Amino acid sequence: MRLVKAQAFEPRPLEWLWKGRIPFKAVYMLDGDGGVSKSTLTCTMAAHISKGENWPDGAACPAGRTILCNNEDLPEEIIVPRLIAAGADRERVHIMLPGSDGDSFSIPEKIEPLEREIAGQDVRLIVFDPMLDYLSTKTSNISEQQVRRAISYLTAFAQRANLAIILIRHLNKDAKQNTKYRGSGSVAFYALARAGLMVVQDPSERSRCLMLPNKANWSALQSGLAYRVESWEFEAKGAAIETSRIVWDGECAATTDDIHALEMTEMPERDVAEACQFLRTVLAEGPRTTEQLFNMAGREGLSKGAVFRARTLLDLDKYYQEGEWRWSLKKDG
């Protein structure tokens, strides 16, 4: 043990893969149910990094390499088509496969060999998808002590290699739990990660998904981002390849607390009907921002959940303008 005076350390700015969202030298959680295209999302991230292309919120993206560790999707049929659809420079995206002896990567035992393998390369991001598939069989994912040990190894690796690590988890089935703790496995995963996102379907528009900040130890929570998943087709060696890609859809006002409140709320039909009448009356005077509507609804005793449900029933227009989401009645309604 040694004690070092704080004066001996020179302050320096944090380094970010995605400013305010994904820090370097840290482990990062990406949680979500099936069907919200978490894997497609990470292929899109890899594409941004491969070209140094700005992130959808305008933040700079440092160019470099990504390692995708995906135990669920086939490289030729699923992963590579998604990378092509995202416009990735595939020379700068690596897919982890079992060794020639069939030996698979495991955390923490195989971290040192991986670190040696990437030494001197500009690897910016490593994705473990899903995270639990890469935990050593000697590590129980529900044991806080064992999870802390595994994540501490990953964190030390991220710090030495100056990269970001994303761990993808599915959500458990207990909707009563706070969203912060619904990722599968021990709560130690969430506790030790320095930042995290939750991906959910938009409760007010089921055709799109929301990427919502769930934790940020080193910065203020950023706004959520919306995206849609669209089908995409291209030709390779005379064969039609069908895949999907992410289309970003601007910022969103919802938070993970909003989503939790919606899941927990039993919505009486009367409340939704009152919210519908409220929106018709208020929006008849012109568009309003999401914040304005929620504040006005709160003064009327209406919950965010009722307003969200009413928006879906009324099929309102929603658009992004001057840094805020605005709701309006349809022009023909």
C-alpha positions as a LaTeX table, in Angstrom:
\begin{tabular}{lrrr}
\hline
Residue & $x$ (\AA) & $y$ (\AA) & $z$ (\AA) \\
\hline
Met1 & 0.00 & 0.00 & 0.00 \\
Arg2 & 1.16 & 3.55 & $-0.67$ \\
Leu3 & $-0.32$ & 6.99 & $-0.12$ \\
Val4 & 0.21 & 9.60 & $-2.82$ \\
Lys5 & $-0.58$ & 13.29 & $-2.40$ \\
Ala6 & $-3.26$ & 14.55 & $-4.79$ \\
Gln7 & $-0.82$ & 17.28 & $-5.83$ \\
Ala8 & 1.27 & 14.60 & $-7.57$ \\
Phe9 & $-1.46$ & 14.01 & $-10.17$ \\
Glu10 & $-1.85$ & 16.31 & $-13.15$ \\
Pro11 & $-5.52$ & 16.84 & $-14.08$ \\
Arg12 & $-6.50$ & 15.90 & $-17.62$ \\
Pro13 & $-9.78$ & 15.81 & $-19.55$ \\
Leu14 & $-11.86$ & 12.68 & $-19.90$ \\
Glu15 & $-11.63$ & 10.90 & $-23.23$ \\
Trp16 & $-14.84$ & 9.81 & $-24.90$ \\
Leu17 & $-15.76$ & 7.36 & $-27.62$ \\
Trp18 & $-19.15$ & 9.12 & $-27.68$ \\
Lys19 & $-19.09$ & 12.33 & $-25.64$ \\
Gly20 & $-21.40$ & 12.18 & $-22.65$ \\
Arg21 & $-22.51$ & 8.64 & $-23.49$ \\
Ile22 & $-19.67$ & 6.12 & $-23.92$ \\
Pro23 & $-16.39$ & 6.84 & $-22.11$ \\
Phe24 & $-13.02$ & 5.32 & $-22.88$ \\
Lys25 & $-11.27$ & 3.32 & $-20.17$ \\
Ala26 & $-14.57$ & 1.98 & $-18.86$ \\
Val27 & $-17.18$ & $-0.76$ & $-19.00$ \\
Tyr28 & $-20.56$ & 0.25 & $-20.34$ \\
Met29 & $-23.93$ & $-1.57$ & $-20.12$ \\
Leu30 & $-26.46$ & $-1.82$ & $-22.97$ \\
Asp31 & $-29.69$ & $-3.39$ & $-21.70$ \\
Gly32 & $-32.91$ & $-4.19$ & $-23.50$ \\
Asp33 & $-35.56$ & $-6.77$ & $-24.32$ \\
Gly34 & $-35.38$ & $-8.85$ & $-27.46$ \\
Gly35 & $-36.69$ & $-7.23$ & $-30.61$ \\
Val36 & $-35.19$ & $-3.77$ & $-30.13$ \\
Ser37 & $-32.19$ & $-4.50$ & $-32.40$ \\
Lys38 & $-29.39$ & $-4.13$ & $-29.85$ \\
Ser39 & $-27.01$ & $-6.11$ & $-32.06$ \\
Thr40 & $-27.91$ & $-4.05$ & $-35.14$ \\
Leu41 & $-27.28$ & $-0.95$ & $-33.04$ \\
Thr42 & $-23.75$ & $-2.08$ & $-32.17$ \\
Cys43 & $-23.05$ & $-2.81$ & $-35.87$ \\
Thr44 & $-24.07$ & 0.79 & $-36.54$ \\
Met45 & $-21.70$ & 1.98 & $-33.81$ \\
Ala46 & $-18.91$ & $-0.08$ & $-35.38$ \\
Ala47 & $-19.66$ & 1.58 & $-38.74$ \\
His48 & $-19.37$ & 5.08 & $-37.23$ \\
Ile49 & $-16.06$ & 4.19 & $-35.58$ \\
Ser50 & $-14.65$ & 2.51 & $-38.71$ \\
Lys51 & $-14.97$ & 5.78 & $-40.63$ \\
Gly52 & $-14.70$ & 8.33 & $-37.82$ \\
Glu53 & $-18.17$ & 9.52 & $-38.77$ \\
Asn54 & $-19.91$ & 11.86 & $-36.31$ \\
Trp55 & $-22.48$ & 10.31 & $-33.99$ \\
Pro56 & $-26.18$ & 11.06 & $-34.64$ \\
Asp57 & $-26.24$ & 13.84 & $-32.03$ \\
Gly58 & $-23.34$ & 15.57 & $-33.80$ \\
Ala59 & $-20.63$ & 14.47 & $-31.36$ \\
Ala60 & $-17.26$ & 13.65 & $-32.88$ \\
Cys61 & $-16.42$ & 9.96 & $-33.25$ \\
Pro62 & $-12.75$ & 8.95 & $-33.14$ \\
Ala63 & $-11.84$ & 6.60 & $-35.99$ \\
Gly64 & $-10.56$ & 3.15 & $-35.16$ \\
Arg65 & $-11.37$ & $-0.51$ & $-34.92$ \\
Thr66 & $-14.20$ & $-2.42$ & $-33.26$ \\
Ile67 & $-14.24$ & $-6.03$ & $-32.08$ \\
Leu68 & $-17.67$ & $-7.65$ & $-32.17$ \\
Cys69 & $-18.03$ & $-10.68$ & $-29.92$ \\
Asn70 & $-21.44$ & $-12.05$ & $-30.88$ \\
Asn71 & $-22.41$ & $-15.55$ & $-29.83$ \\
Glu72 & $-25.94$ & $-15.47$ & $-31.24$ \\
Asp73 & $-25.67$ & $-14.30$ & $-34.88$ \\
Leu74 & $-23.92$ & $-15.88$ & $-37.87$ \\
Pro75 & $-21.13$ & $-13.75$ & $-39.39$ \\
Glu76 & $-21.85$ & $-14.33$ & $-43.10$ \\
Glu77 & $-25.64$ & $-14.30$ & $-42.94$ \\
Ile78 & $-26.34$ & $-11.71$ & $-40.22$ \\
Ile79 & $-23.41$ & $-9.66$ & $-38.89$ \\
Val80 & $-21.59$ & $-8.80$ & $-42.12$ \\
Pro81 & $-24.79$ & $-7.86$ & $-44.03$ \\
Arg82 & $-25.69$ & $-5.51$ & $-41.17$ \\
Leu83 & $-22.23$ & $-3.94$ & $-41.32$ \\
Ile84 & $-22.57$ & $-3.44$ & $-45.08$ \\
Ala85 & $-26.02$ & $-1.88$ & $-44.63$ \\
Ala86 & $-24.54$ & 0.48 & $-42.03$ \\
Gly87 & $-21.78$ & 1.53 & $-44.43$ \\
Ala88 & $-18.94$ & 0.15 & $-42.30$ \\
Asp89 & $-15.34$ & $-0.08$ & $-43.44$ \\
Arg90 & $-15.09$ & $-3.83$ & $-42.84$ \\
Glu91 & $-11.30$ & $-3.70$ & $-42.77$ \\
Arg92 & $-11.68$ & $-1.99$ & $-39.39$ \\
Val93 & $-14.29$ & $-4.28$ & $-37.84$ \\
His94 & $-13.23$ & $-7.63$ & $-36.39$ \\
Ile95 & $-15.51$ & $-10.53$ & $-35.44$ \\
Met96 & $-14.36$ & $-12.80$ & $-32.63$ \\
Leu97 & $-14.62$ & $-16.53$ & $-33.38$ \\
Pro98 & $-13.57$ & $-19.60$ & $-31.37$ \\
Gly99 & $-9.95$ & $-20.66$ & $-31.80$ \\
Ser100 & $-8.86$ & $-23.45$ & $-34.13$ \\
Asp101 & $-9.06$ & $-25.80$ & $-31.16$ \\
Gly102 & $-12.66$ & $-24.74$ & $-30.52$ \\
Asp103 & $-11.62$ & $-22.81$ & $-27.43$ \\
Ser104 & $-13.93$ & $-19.82$ & $-26.81$ \\
Phe105 & $-13.19$ & $-16.47$ & $-25.19$ \\
Ser106 & $-14.05$ & $-16.21$ & $-21.50$ \\
Ile107 & $-13.91$ & $-13.45$ & $-18.91$ \\
Pro108 & $-11.61$ & $-13.03$ & $-17.04$ \\
Glu109 & $-9.29$ & $-15.89$ & $-18.10$ \\
Lys110 & $-8.79$ & $-14.85$ & $-21.74$ \\
Ile111 & $-8.41$ & $-11.10$ & $-21.26$ \\
Glu112 & $-4.58$ & $-11.17$ & $-21.29$ \\
Pro113 & $-4.36$ & $-13.08$ & $-24.62$ \\
Leu114 & $-6.84$ & $-10.64$ & $-26.19$ \\
Glu115 & $-4.85$ & $-7.68$ & $-24.90$ \\
Arg116 & $-1.70$ & $-9.08$ & $-26.47$ \\
Glu117 & $-3.55$ & $-9.70$ & $-29.75$ \\
Ile118 & $-4.71$ & $-6.08$ & $-30.11$ \\
Ala119 & $-1.57$ & $-4.37$ & $-28.81$ \\
Gly120 & $-0.51$ & $-1.55$ & $-31.10$ \\
Gln121 & $-3.79$ & $-1.50$ & $-32.99$ \\
Asp122 & $-6.31$ & 1.33 & $-32.80$ \\
Val123 & $-9.12$ & $-0.68$ & $-31.20$ \\
Arg124 & $-11.70$ & 1.75 & $-29.82$ \\
Leu125 & $-14.57$ & $-0.55$ & $-28.84$ \\
Ile126 & $-15.18$ & $-4.16$ & $-27.85$ \\
Val127 & $-18.76$ & $-5.49$ & $-27.69$ \\
Phe128 & $-19.75$ & $-8.66$ & $-25.82$ \\
Asp129 & $-23.16$ & $-9.76$ & $-27.10$ \\
Pro130 & $-24.69$ & $-11.14$ & $-24.98$ \\
Met131 & $-22.39$ & $-10.56$ & $-22.05$ \\
Leu132 & $-23.38$ & $-13.67$ & $-20.09$ \\
Asp133 & $-22.16$ & $-15.95$ & $-22.90$ \\
Tyr134 & $-18.62$ & $-14.70$ & $-22.34$ \\
Leu135 & $-18.43$ & $-15.06$ & $-18.58$ \\
Ser136 & $-16.22$ & $-17.89$ & $-17.41$ \\
Thr137 & $-18.02$ & $-21.01$ & $-16.26$ \\
Lys138 & $-16.19$ & $-20.41$ & $-12.98$ \\
Thr139 & $-18.03$ & $-17.10$ & $-12.55$ \\
Ser140 & $-21.61$ & $-17.05$ & $-11.31$ \\
Asn141 & $-23.50$ & $-14.15$ & $-12.90$ \\
Ile142 & $-25.65$ & $-13.81$ & $-9.76$ \\
Ser143 & $-22.74$ & $-13.71$ & $-7.32$ \\
Glu144 & $-21.88$ & $-10.11$ & $-6.50$ \\
Gln145 & $-18.35$ & $-10.99$ & $-5.41$ \\
Gln146 & $-17.58$ & $-13.03$ & $-8.53$ \\
Val147 & $-19.12$ & $-10.47$ & $-10.89$ \\
Arg148 & $-17.13$ & $-7.68$ & $-9.24$ \\
Arg149 & $-13.95$ & $-9.65$ & $-9.82$ \\
Ala150 & $-14.75$ & $-10.25$ & $-13.51$ \\
Ile151 & $-15.75$ & $-6.64$ & $-14.18$ \\
Ser152 & $-12.68$ & $-5.33$ & $-12.37$ \\
Tyr153 & $-10.50$ & $-7.31$ & $-14.80$ \\
Leu154 & $-12.43$ & $-5.88$ & $-17.76$ \\
Thr155 & $-12.17$ & $-2.34$ & $-16.40$ \\
Ala156 & $-8.41$ & $-2.65$ & $-15.86$ \\
Phe157 & $-8.08$ & $-3.94$ & $-19.43$ \\
Ala158 & $-10.13$ & $-1.01$ & $-20.79$ \\
Gln159 & $-7.93$ & 1.44 & $-18.89$ \\
Arg160 & $-4.66$ & $-0.09$ & $-20.06$ \\
Ala161 & $-5.79$ & $-0.32$ & $-23.69$ \\
Asn162 & $-7.64$ & 3.02 & $-23.65$ \\
Leu163 & $-10.83$ & 1.60 & $-25.16$ \\
Ala164 & $-14.52$ & 1.21 & $-24.34$ \\
Ile165 & $-16.22$ & $-2.09$ & $-23.57$ \\
Ile166 & $-19.96$ & $-2.61$ & $-24.06$ \\
Leu167 & $-21.71$ & $-5.48$ & $-22.30$ \\
Ile168 & $-25.12$ & $-6.33$ & $-23.76$ \\
Arg169 & $-27.74$ & $-7.82$ & $-21.46$ \\
His170 & $-31.34$ & $-8.92$ & $-21.81$ \\
Leu171 & $-33.85$ & $-7.64$ & $-19.27$ \\
Asn172 & $-35.32$ & $-9.91$ & $-16.63$ \\
Lys173 & $-39.09$ & $-10.46$ & $-16.48$ \\
Asp174 & $-39.72$ & $-8.49$ & $-13.28$ \\
Ala175 & $-41.31$ & $-5.28$ & $-14.60$ \\
Lys176 & $-41.83$ & $-4.11$ & $-11.01$ \\
Gln177 & $-38.10$ & $-3.57$ & $-10.61$ \\
Asn178 & $-36.63$ & $-0.17$ & $-11.33$ \\
Thr179 & $-35.25$ & $-0.14$ & $-14.88$ \\
Lys180 & $-31.76$ & 0.43 & $-13.51$ \\
Tyr181 & $-31.74$ & $-3.06$ & $-12.02$ \\
Arg182 & $-33.62$ & $-5.08$ & $-14.64$ \\
Gly183 & $-30.55$ & $-6.24$ & $-16.56$ \\
Ser184 & $-29.92$ & $-9.98$ & $-16.19$ \\
Gly185 & $-27.48$ & $-11.13$ & $-13.54$ \\
Ser186 & $-26.18$ & $-9.48$ & $-10.39$ \\
Val187 & $-26.76$ & $-5.78$ & $-9.72$ \\
Ala188 & $-22.96$ & $-5.57$ & $-9.50$ \\
Phe189 & $-22.87$ & $-5.32$ & $-13.31$ \\
Tyr190 & $-24.81$ & $-2.05$ & $-13.14$ \\
Ala191 & $-22.95$ & $-0.84$ & $-10.05$ \\
Leu192 & $-19.48$ & $-1.24$ & $-11.57$ \\
Ala193 & $-20.27$ & 0.04 & $-15.07$ \\
Arg194 & $-19.47$ & 3.75 & $-15.44$ \\
Ala195 & $-22.29$ & 4.38 & $-17.90$ \\
Gly196 & $-25.26$ & 2.58 & $-19.34$ \\
Leu197 & $-28.10$ & 2.66 & $-21.84$ \\
Met198 & $-31.48$ & 0.99 & $-22.01$ \\
Val199 & $-33.12$ & 0.30 & $-25.36$ \\
Val200 & $-36.92$ & 0.06 & $-25.46$ \\
Gln201 & $-39.80$ & 0.38 & $-27.89$ \\
Asp202 & $-41.27$ & 3.87 & $-27.96$ \\
Pro203 & $-44.50$ & 3.56 & $-25.94$ \\
Ser204 & $-46.11$ & 6.31 & $-28.00$ \\
Glu205 & $-45.00$ & 4.99 & $-31.40$ \\
Arg206 & $-44.31$ & 1.26 & $-31.53$ \\
Ser207 & $-42.63$ & 1.46 & $-34.94$ \\
Arg208 & $-39.51$ & 2.99 & $-33.42$ \\
Cys209 & $-37.13$ & 2.40 & $-30.53$ \\
Leu210 & $-35.61$ & 4.66 & $-27.89$ \\
Met211 & $-32.00$ & 4.55 & $-26.71$ \\
Leu212 & $-32.19$ & 6.04 & $-23.22$ \\
Pro213 & $-29.34$ & 6.87 & $-20.81$ \\
Asn214 & $-29.66$ & 4.73 & $-17.72$ \\
Lys215 & $-26.50$ & 5.69 & $-15.88$ \\
Ala216 & $-23.69$ & 8.25 & $-16.22$ \\
Asn217 & $-21.02$ & 8.41 & $-13.52$ \\
Trp218 & $-18.69$ & 10.75 & $-15.36$ \\
Ser219 & $-21.09$ & 13.22 & $-16.96$ \\
Ala220 & $-24.62$ & 14.55 & $-16.83$ \\
Leu221 & $-27.29$ & 12.28 & $-18.33$ \\
Gln222 & $-27.74$ & 13.07 & $-22.00$ \\
Ser223 & $-31.06$ & 13.12 & $-23.85$ \\
Gly224 & $-32.37$ & 9.91 & $-25.32$ \\
Leu225 & $-32.13$ & 9.16 & $-29.03$ \\
Ala226 & $-34.81$ & 7.58 & $-31.19$ \\
Tyr227 & $-34.22$ & 5.25 & $-34.11$ \\
Arg228 & $-36.11$ & 3.07 & $-36.52$ \\
Val229 & $-35.10$ & $-0.29$ & $-37.94$ \\
Glu230 & $-35.68$ & $-0.57$ & $-41.65$ \\
Ser231 & $-35.26$ & $-3.45$ & $-44.06$ \\
Trp232 & $-32.40$ & $-3.13$ & $-46.53$ \\
Glu233 & $-31.41$ & $-5.29$ & $-49.49$ \\
Phe234 & $-28.29$ & $-5.53$ & $-51.60$ \\
Glu235 & $-26.74$ & $-7.97$ & $-54.05$ \\
Ala236 & $-23.63$ & $-10.06$ & $-53.44$ \\
Lys237 & $-22.28$ & $-12.49$ & $-56.05$ \\
Gly238 & $-25.63$ & $-12.51$ & $-57.81$ \\
Ala239 & $-27.65$ & $-13.28$ & $-54.70$ \\
Ala240 & $-30.10$ & $-10.92$ & $-53.01$ \\
Ile241 & $-29.13$ & $-10.31$ & $-49.37$ \\
Glu242 & $-31.85$ & $-9.10$ & $-47.03$ \\
Thr243 & $-30.84$ & $-7.40$ & $-43.80$ \\
Ser244 & $-31.72$ & $-4.40$ & $-41.63$ \\
Arg245 & $-30.16$ & $-1.12$ & $-40.62$ \\
Ile246 & $-30.63$ & 1.66 & $-38.08$ \\
Val247 & $-32.10$ & 5.00 & $-39.17$ \\
Trp248 & $-31.68$ & 7.66 & $-36.51$ \\
Asp249 & $-34.79$ & 9.69 & $-35.69$ \\
Gly250 & $-33.57$ & 12.57 & $-33.50$ \\
Glu251 & $-33.62$ & 13.18 & $-29.76$ \\
Cys252 & $-36.46$ & 12.09 & $-27.49$ \\
Ala253 & $-37.84$ & 13.45 & $-24.24$ \\
Ala254 & $-38.60$ & 10.14 & $-22.51$ \\
Thr255 & $-36.45$ & 8.78 & $-19.67$ \\
Thr256 & $-36.05$ & 5.31 & $-18.20$ \\
Asp257 & $-38.13$ & 6.49 & $-15.24$ \\
Asp258 & $-40.94$ & 7.35 & $-17.66$ \\
Ile259 & $-40.79$ & 3.85 & $-19.13$ \\
His260 & $-40.87$ & 2.27 & $-15.68$ \\
Ala261 & $-43.84$ & 4.41 & $-14.69$ \\
Leu262 & $-45.71$ & 3.31 & $-17.81$ \\
Glu263 & $-45.01$ & $-0.35$ & $-17.15$ \\
Met264 & $-46.20$ & $-0.05$ & $-13.56$ \\
Thr265 & $-49.30$ & 2.00 & $-14.23$ \\
Glu266 & $-52.68$ & 0.38 & $-14.56$ \\
Met267 & $-54.33$ & 2.91 & $-16.80$ \\
Pro268 & $-58.08$ & 3.42 & $-16.18$ \\
Glu269 & $-59.97$ & 4.14 & $-19.37$ \\
Arg270 & $-61.32$ & 7.33 & $-17.81$ \\
Asp271 & $-57.79$ & 8.71 & $-17.33$ \\
Val272 & $-56.90$ & 8.03 & $-20.96$ \\
Ala273 & $-60.15$ & 9.60 & $-22.16$ \\
Glu274 & $-59.44$ & 12.72 & $-20.09$ \\
Ala275 & $-55.91$ & 12.87 & $-21.49$ \\
Cys276 & $-57.31$ & 12.62 & $-25.04$ \\
Gln277 & $-59.65$ & 15.52 & $-24.38$ \\
Phe278 & $-56.81$ & 17.50 & $-22.79$ \\
Leu279 & $-54.56$ & 17.02 & $-25.84$ \\
Arg280 & $-57.32$ & 17.90 & $-28.29$ \\
Thr281 & $-58.06$ & 21.12 & $-26.40$ \\
Val282 & $-54.47$ & 22.24 & $-25.86$ \\
Leu283 & $-53.17$ & 21.33 & $-29.32$ \\
Ala284 & $-56.11$ & 22.99 & $-31.03$ \\
Glu285 & $-54.31$ & 26.23 & $-30.13$ \\
Gly286 & $-51.12$ & 25.04 & $-31.85$ \\
Pro287 & $-48.12$ & 22.73 & $-31.34$ \\
Arg288 & $-46.59$ & 22.30 & $-27.88$ \\
Thr289 & $-43.29$ & 20.84 & $-26.70$ \\
Thr290 & $-43.26$ & 17.58 & $-24.76$ \\
Glu291 & $-42.10$ & 19.40 & $-21.63$ \\
Gln292 & $-44.89$ & 21.96 & $-21.91$ \\
Leu293 & $-47.53$ & 19.26 & $-22.33$ \\
Phe294 & $-46.30$ & 17.19 & $-19.40$ \\
Asn295 & $-46.19$ & 20.26 & $-17.14$ \\
Met296 & $-49.71$ & 21.32 & $-18.17$ \\
Ala297 & $-51.02$ & 17.76 & $-17.83$ \\
Gly298 & $-49.53$ & 17.49 & $-14.36$ \\
Arg299 & $-51.39$ & 20.62 & $-13.26$ \\
Glu300 & $-54.58$ & 18.94 & $-14.50$ \\
Gly301 & $-53.83$ & 15.82 & $-12.50$ \\
Leu302 & $-52.99$ & 13.73 & $-15.57$ \\
Ser303 & $-50.08$ & 11.27 & $-15.56$ \\
Lys304 & $-47.38$ & 11.01 & $-18.21$ \\
Gly305 & $-48.58$ & 7.47 & $-18.87$ \\
Ala306 & $-52.09$ & 8.65 & $-19.68$ \\
Val307 & $-50.71$ & 11.35 & $-21.98$ \\
Phe308 & $-48.49$ & 8.84 & $-23.80$ \\
Arg309 & $-51.42$ & 6.46 & $-24.30$ \\
Ala310 & $-53.65$ & 9.30 & $-25.47$ \\
Arg311 & $-51.02$ & 10.39 & $-27.99$ \\
Thr312 & $-51.05$ & 6.91 & $-29.53$ \\
Leu313 & $-54.85$ & 6.79 & $-29.70$ \\
Leu314 & $-55.07$ & 10.24 & $-31.29$ \\
Asp315 & $-52.21$ & 9.46 & $-33.71$ \\
Leu316 & $-50.70$ & 12.91 & $-33.16$ \\
Asp317 & $-47.87$ & 14.31 & $-35.22$ \\
Lys318 & $-44.53$ & 14.57 & $-33.43$ \\
Tyr319 & $-41.52$ & 16.39 & $-34.85$ \\
Tyr320 & $-38.16$ & 17.77 & $-33.74$ \\
Gln321 & $-37.60$ & 21.54 & $-33.98$ \\
Glu322 & $-35.14$ & 23.93 & $-32.37$ \\
Gly323 & $-33.80$ & 21.28 & $-29.99$ \\
Glu324 & $-37.16$ & 20.08 & $-28.67$ \\
Trp325 & $-39.86$ & 17.56 & $-29.53$ \\
Arg326 & $-43.20$ & 19.12 & $-30.43$ \\
Trp327 & $-46.65$ & 17.52 & $-30.63$ \\
Ser328 & $-49.45$ & 18.69 & $-32.88$ \\
Leu329 & $-52.82$ & 17.60 & $-34.21$ \\
Lys330 & $-52.74$ & 16.12 & $-37.68$ \\
Lys331 & $-53.48$ & 18.67 & $-40.36$ \\
Asp332 & $-56.55$ & 16.78 & $-41.51$ \\
Gly333 & $-57.82$ & 16.34 & $-37.96$ \\
\hline
\end{tabular}
